[in-house]
């Protein structure tokens, strides 16, 4: 068997990434990793020191790429198996109010409302949530440095930023709604004033004059 045939046979025996990810035996994976790494070293040595045809070099480079890919897959699988399972983080974190957990979990990130009354209700909920999380954060930061749950504080700070952004967006939306409502009231008042003016004209002007004015208005509208 030629060296090229041997390399090809070795490459065919390599496990797939899916097969690697199904292995839970760390010792078996380490043995597999060592074998693949040795193959990589032999192929690299052949490429560096052996005079061969272009065809052989191309196939050797291809085999080297496959072996490196499998080696990386094995190492990642080993890292995953060696990584300790994370306990329930919440059980380890600082004690705080239920409303604070709701803020950290993002339950106030998408407060939405369509009317000024709904926005006021949403802003009230946000203020209560902000008061809760800031109160708990103050308690946590008041502890000695070695007793603080730094991870929790980072999450609390991020949650406060999110809730402030939501509150700002709602406040902007409320201002726009109030402006629109004010403009609607102005237009309604202007329309009422105009109707009252027309009624007054009908009462005080002669019928011919009143009709003449309406005819003039109709012509102006048609020409506009």
C-alpha angles and dihedrals in degrees: 000000000000123000090251092054090047091052090049092050091049091050091050090054093056114114120241122246090252090053091049092051090055093058116096099174107104094194092052091049092049090051090048091048092051092050093049092046090052090052090050091052092050093049091048090050091050091051092049101045109020126089107219143148122284089246091056092048092051092051091045091052089050091051090048091054091051092049092049091050091052091045090054091048091052092049092050091050090051091050091052093049093046094047108100116244111258114242119223100294094204091061089057097045128094119283113255143154120294090240090057091056089051090055093049091047090057099247090139097044096097105038106162134181138167104201134049090247092053090046091051090052091048092048089051090053090048092050091051091048092048092050091051097050094042090051092052092044090053090052091050097047090048090066123093111279094250091052097050122108096229094182091054092049091053091051091046092052091050091049091051090053091050094049091048090052091051091048092050092051092050092048091052090048091049091051090052091049092049091050091050091048091049091050091048090053091049092051092047091050091048090050091049091049091051092050091050090049091053091050090050091051091052090053100046104030126076113258093246092051092046092050091046090055091051090049089053091049091050091052092050091050091049091050094047 
